[in-house]
Amino acid sequence: MKHLARTFAPMLVLAGILGCRTVPMPASLETLAVPQGLTIQDVEVAILAGIRNKSAAVGYDPIRPPSDFDRFVWASYMIDPPGRSWFPESLQPGTVIAAVDTRGHYLQVALKYDASSIRTEILQTRNLLQEKGEIHKKVLAWIANLHEHITRELNRLAALRRGPPPLQSSSG
């Protein structure tokens, strides 16, 4: 058994080293387009719902937003404890700071938004090999996944604002 351990231990170390690949740090990350007709509040809710991977339509009506919007945002998105996925860390007008902290790897981004776009900036990382213009390949996948969730919620709120399609009359 000791012989097996001595044989496989170096292989495991080598696999661990080779498994942590870095990629060039992009000059900029994808800018998300905000569908026309959404308000700043809609964009903020879509970002927060995307971060939490929740439906923005639960408890939020873009036609009749809550009278105490800040309280709604805090109660709906900010007080849940961080999980193993994305979570919001702080909120300022026009900027949401979000992070993911999983298995000792930490990534923090700023999502800067207005009524037409959302820009993502990497603020800091821990244990993600960010050096010399390179970063762990998972970072870009995590950000792409976050962007997919936010885009889904932007589209959901845009559809709610448009309302149901007109009924087709049957001629006969």
C-alpha positions, -999 to 999 in steps of 0.1 A, spaced: 0 0 0 29 24 8 43 16 -26 10 27 -43 10 59 -22 45 68 -32 38 60 -69 5 80 -71 13 110 -48 36 127 -74 10 121 -101 -17 137 -80 6 167 -74 14 170 -111 -23 167 -120 -31 195 -95 -5 218 -110 -15 210 -146 -52 213 -138 -49 249 -127 -46 266 -160 -44 303 -165 -56 324 -195 -47 359 -205 -67 385 -186 -90 402 -211 -86 439 -216 -123 443 -209 -152 421 -201 -184 418 -221 -207 448 -217 -243 437 -213 -270 456 -232 -301 466 -213 -333 461 -232 -351 493 -240 -379 504 -217 -363 492 -184 -358 517 -156 -327 519 -134 -347 501 -107 -355 473 -131 -318 470 -140 -308 469 -104 -333 442 -96 -323 422 -127 -286 423 -116 -294 413 -80 -317 385 -91 -291 373 -116 -265 373 -88 -287 353 -66 -300 332 -95 -336 340 -85 -365 352 -106 -367 389 -107 -405 386 -112 -410 371 -77 -422 400 -55 -413 427 -81 -437 442 -105 -419 466 -129 -452 484 -137 -459 491 -100 -425 489 -82 -426 488 -44 -431 521 -26 -400 514 -4 -377 501 -31 -346 501 -10 -362 480 17 -375 456 -10 -340 452 -24 -325 447 10 -351 421 21 -352 403 -12 -315 401 -22 -290 415 3 -298 397 36 -294 361 25 -261 346 36 -235 339 10 -236 305 -5 -212 286 -28 -222 308 -57 -224 345 -65 -237 369 -38 -240 406 -36 -216 423 -11 -226 459 -14 -248 482 -33 -243 519 -43 -262 540 -69 -251 526 -103 -229 499 -89 -234 464 -74 -204 447 -59 -207 409 -62 -185 380 -52 -181 343 -54 -162 325 -27 -159 287 -32 -134 261 -21 -109 288 -11 -112 307 -44 -125 343 -42 -135 366 -70 -150 401 -65 -165 422 -94 -182 455 -98 -212 456 -120 -216 492 -131 -249 500 -147 -272 526 -162 -304 524 -182 -285 512 -213 -257 489 -202 -240 469 -175 -202 468 -174 -183 443 -153 -149 450 -137 -128 425 -117 -119 442 -84 -99 415 -66 -92 378 -65 -77 353 -40 -62 320 -50 -70 325 -87 -35 329 -100 -40 365 -110 -6 377 -120 14 389 -149 -17 396 -170 -31 361 -165 -59 347 -144 -74 313 -137 -96 301 -166 -125 295 -142 -128 332 -136 -140 339 -171 -165 310 -169 -179 322 -136 -184 357 -151 -200 343 -182 -224 323 -160 -232 355 -140 -238 374 -172 -262 347 -185 -282 349 -153 -284 387 -154 -294 387 -191 -321 362 -184 -336 385 -157 -333 416 -178 -352 398 -206 -378 386 -180 -384 421 -168 -385 435 -203 -412 409 -212 -432 419 -181 -430 456 -191 -442 447 -226 -471 427 -213 -487 397 -230 -488 396 -268 -521 407 -284 -547 380 -288 -550 367 -324 -585 369 -336 -597 339 -355 -615 346 -387 -639 321 -399 
